[in-house]
Amino acid sequence: MNHSGRSWMPALSILLCFALVLTGCSSKSNDSQADSASIQASLEESRDKAASSQAKARSEAASKARAQSESEAAAKASSQAAASRAQADQANPAASSISLDQIPPYSGQPYTVINGNNPFFDPNELTADSFQHYFDLDSLGRATLAYGSIGQDIMPTGKRGDISSVHPSGWHQHEYSFIKDGQMVYNRSHLIAYSLAGQNANPKNLITGTRYFNATGMEPFESQVRDYVKETGNHVMYRVTPMYSGNDLVARGVLMEAESVEDKGEGIKFCVFVYNVQPGVSIDYATGYTQADGTQGDGGSNTAASTAPAAPAAPVPAQPDEPSSFTPAPDAAPAPSQNAGQVESYVLNTHTKKFHRPDCASVEEMSPANRQDVQNTRQDLISQGYSPCKRCNP
C-alpha cells in the first residue's frame, strides 16, 4: 500500500510542474499583449501630434505667405502710384510751369497764346510712334490730362458713338435761346478730339465745356492737327491739360499743346489756353450751375444762387465747320460777300447746316450725301437756318 502511494507521486509532481509552466506562459502572453497595445497607442499619439504639428506649420506658413503677398502687393501698388505720379509730372511739365494766375483774363477772344506759342514738350518726348494715354480722374472725379502722338493709324474710320452716358464733373446742363447750334450751354468736351484718336465715352477724356469753348475755341486747333496728319502722314505730339481753380468741378479752360514730329514743328506748333466761357452766360465753376448774365438776350437759369462770376460778353463768332485742309492757327478769313442780297453759287452741307463757296477746301471733303449745290442769296440761306463756313466766309 505504501509502495503504491509512492509510485504515483512523481507523476503528480510532473503534472503540477507542467501546470505551473502553462500558467506562466499564459501570464507572459497577456503581459506581451498589453505591452503591444500600449506601444500601439503611443505610436498613434505620436502620429497625431506630428500631424497636428505639421498642420500648424502649414497654417503658419500659409499665413506668412499671405502676409508677404499682401505686403508685396501693397508695395507694388504704392510703387505704381508713385510711378504714375512721376509719369504725369514728366508728361506734363506745363503743370508746374504755368498756373491760372499767369493766364490773362478772358477779353473776348476764345484763346490766348502761352509761352510764345511754344509747347512745353521735352525733346525726348517727340516720337513718331503713335500712342494715346489718358490719366486717371482725380479724387473729385475730374479729368486730368490727355497725351499722345497723333498718327493716321489711331484715327477713327467710323462715326462717333453715343457719349450721353458720361456726366463729367460739374455737369448741369441748361438751355439758352441765344446759344446757336442746339441752344445747350454745355458739351461733353473731348480733351483729345474723337477725330484724332477715336475715343468715345471715355470719362478720362471728357470734361464739362461750353459750346463756345468746344466749337469756337478747341475745334479750330483740332482741325489743324487732323488735316495736317491726314495730308502728310506725319505725327503730332499732342497734350491737353484742364486747368481748375482749387476744388472747382468745372475747368476754367484747357492748355492745348501740339508739335509736329517729323518736321520738328514746321507744320504744326502751338501752345494756347482756351477759355471755358460762354458769352451771355455766367458760370459757377465750383458747381457747374449757370445763369444768363443779361448781355445776350433772354435766357433762364438753373442755379438758386446769383453770385457766380460773369464771363465778359463777346460776340459769338460763326461756328467752325467740318474738317478742312490744313491751315495755320485761326486768323482772318476772307471777307464775306459785300452784297448779301445778290444771288450767287453756294454749296450747302445739309448735315452741318453750313454753306460754302464752291472753291472752299471743305467742299472737297464733304460727303456727297450731304452736299447740295444752290443758287441763292447769302441772306436767304441764313434765314433758312444755314450759317456761313468760317473758313471761306461766303
C-alpha positions, 0 to 999 in steps of 0.5 A: 500500500505504501509502495503504491502511494509512492509510485504515483507521486512523481507523476503528480509532481510532473503534472503540477510542474507542467501546470505551473509552466502553462500558467506562466506562459499564459501570464507572459502572453497577456503581459506581451499583449498589453505591452503591444497595445500600449506601444500601439497607442503611443505610436498613434499619439505620436502620429497625431501630434506630428500631424497636428504639428505639421498642420500648424506649420502649414497654417503658419506658413500659409499665413506668412505667405499671405502676409508677404503677398499682401505686403508685396502687393501693397508695395507694388501698388504704392510703387505704381502710384508713385510711378504714375505720379512721376509719369504725369509730372514728366508728361506734363511739365506745363503743370508746374510751369504755368498756373491760372494766375499767369493766364490773362483774363478772358477779353473776348477772344476764345484763346490766348497764346502761352509761352510764345506759342511754344509747347512745353514738350521735352525733346525726348518726348517727340516720337513718331510712334503713335500712342494715346494715354489718358490719366486717371480722374482725380479724387473729385472725379475730374479729368486730368490730362490727355497725351499722345502722338497723333498718327493716321493709324489711331484715327477713327474710320467710323462715326462717333458713338453715343457719349450721353452716358458720361456726366463729367464733373460739374455737369448741369446742363441748361438751355439758352435761346441765344446759344446757336447750334442746339441752344445747350450751354454745355458739351461733353468736351473731348480733351483729345478730339474723337477725330484724332484718336477715336475715343468715345465715352471715355470719362478720362477724356471728357470734361464739362465745356461750353459750346463756345469753348468746344466749337469756337475755341478747341475745334479750330486747333483740332482741325489743324492737327487732323488735316495736317496728319491726314495730308502728310502722314506725319505725327503730332505730339499732342497734350491737353491739360484742364486747368481748375481753380482749387476744388472747382468741378468745372475747368476754367479752360484747357492748355492745348499743346501740339508739335509736329514730329517729323518736321520738328514743328514746321507744320504744326506748333502751338501752345494756347489756353482756351477759355471755358466761357460762354458769352451771355452766360455766367458760370459757377465753376465750383458747381457747374450751375449757370445763369444768363448774365443779361448781355445776350438776350433772354435766357433762364437759369438753373442755379438758386444762387446769383453770385457766380462770376460773369464771363465778359460778353463777346460776340459769338463768332460763326461756328467752325465747320467740318474738317478742312485742309490744313491751315495755320492757327485761326486768323482772318478769313476772307471777307464775306460777300459785300452784297448779301442780297445778290444771288450767287453759287453756294454749296450747302452741307445739309448735315452741318447746316453750313454753306460754302463757296464752291472753291472752299477746301471743305467742299472737297471733303464733304460727303456727297450725301450731304452736299447740295449745290444752290443758287441763292442769296447769302441772306436767304440761306441764313434765314433758312437756318444755314450759317456761313463756313468760317473758313471761306466766309461766303 
